[in-house]
Structures are given as structure tokens and as C-alpha cells.
Amino acid sequence: MSTDVEEMAYFVVQIEFIIAIFCGVRKMRSNMFFRFGIATILVNLIVGCESNIQRVTSKAEQERNNREVAKKIFEQRCLSSGEKIKRKVDNVDGIFLMKLRPEKLNFSNQYLLDDPYGSDFTGDAYIRSFLRGFYEHNYRKSDHSVSNAISHIGYRYVDAIDETDKKRYRYVGIVEQPGLTDATFLKGYRRFVLRRTLADGPVLRYGVTYEDISNKVDRDHWIAGSSLKVIDLKTNEVIAERIGYMYDPGQGGAAGGRSPWMIAASYSCPSFGKHHGSASQDLQTETFVSKVLKSSI
């Protein structure tokens, strides 16, 4: 950057020198050194401009090559993507979330291995998304619908470990009306909230976990890989797995407030959709899990 500025300043000085010389051109027309100086400066300007053009062209070619390489790697990764369900289980009351989602979404951190492909909800919202009543309260509305929606019954309870005390808790979801006891809320206002108790019993049989499977080459090219597993914890058998990838064709460009990983969701396999794919990431984990572990009615 400093080199470009220095070159530009150099050209400006030379142009100013030319102007100054031309102001006195009548007095210096016969001066051979004057004509030689003008020619030298013009040659330097031309060579400098060509050098800048070559530098810009080279950078553009490199960026284009990077995009092409990224696309090829992504297409290769997609050959191993998809859902594999070995067996399904009926009448499941609850599941164990073996790994919770981070508290914040990753919009642009290139090398943070937090599974941008599989990201749908953060923090406690990830737990709520599996519970009975969550979908009906938050999505089954005319102004907040999910395209091609499937039945999201949800589970009666969900177990998860609280990282602060390392204890396992059982979560249930309820719809409460805070306006009945708190005047600061409208009486008709309802919200879906969590209630938890310490889980003293044995660990639930079926667990759900995820993993970021991106490697250094992937992330160098703004590719994120994801593994979502449903595990029979009694036999340690992986009974279902979804592998997914996505990539940012803009290779991390942030111009205009661009969010690379949100854009990448529109270039994904299995696909979230070619337009506004990030909006379809909601409920993706619960959607896959519910195909495998059928909730009890």
C-alpha cells in the first residue's frame, strides 16, 4: 500500500514539474536539455502506468484463479456429502445433546472451526429448537413460516451438560404468559421458555453431536465442512450422519458489509437453497434428527 502511494506521489510531482516547465516553454524551446527532460519524464510516466496496470491485472488473475480452485475443491468435497441413515427409531421421548452450539454466530471468521454449515441456533435457543411446542410457537404463523415445512413435533425433554458446572440437566419447554403476573407485559403476550432440573437418572440412549470437519486447505479457500451424527449411546453405533459443505465464492470479501459465511450458505451441499440460503439453516439440525428419532406422540 505504501509503495503505491509513493509511486503516485512521484508521478504527481513529475506532472507538476511538466506544468511548471510548460509555463516557461517560450523561453526554453531551444533548450535541448529541456526537450530531453520532458521526454524522460513522459517515458517514466508511461512505464510507471504500465507497471501499475500489470500489478492490478496480476492481482485480478490471482483472485480469479483462487475462486476457480475453491470451486473445484468444493465440488470435490460435495461428492461425499449427503445423509446416511442406517436405522430409525420410533417413540423417542427425549434426546441427549452431547455438544451445544456457541453463544454467537460466526459471520466472517475464516479459520474458526465452529461448524458454520451446521449452525442454526445459538446458546439456549439450540436446546429450545428440539423441544415440543417450540415450532408451533415460533414458526407456525403466517408472518414467520418455513418454506416446505415438515412436521416438527419436538421431544418431551432434552438433556445437556452445563459447561459452567459440568452437570447434566433435563430441559423442558413451556409457553408462559408473563403479563398475568407482571404489568410490564401485555396480557396476551406469550413466550416459549426453558425449565430445567438436575438429571440424576441414567444418560438417555440417543445422543446428537456435531463436528467441524474442515481442514486447512478448505479454510484457505473459504470452505466449511460439517458432520452431524445421531448415536446410539448404548451400543456406541452411529445410526445416522449428515455430511455437508459450503463455500464463499467471494473468498472472504467484506465489501458493502458482506458476511462471507452467510453468503456461503447459498452455495452448499446438501443445499440450503441458491437464494438467501442462510435463512433456511434454521431448524436444520432438528429436521435431520427427527427423520431418525421419531418423537413419541
Order of alpha helices (4+ residues) and beta strands (2+ residues): alpha-alpha-alpha-beta-beta-beta-alpha-alpha-beta-beta-beta-beta-alpha-beta-beta-alpha-beta-alpha-beta
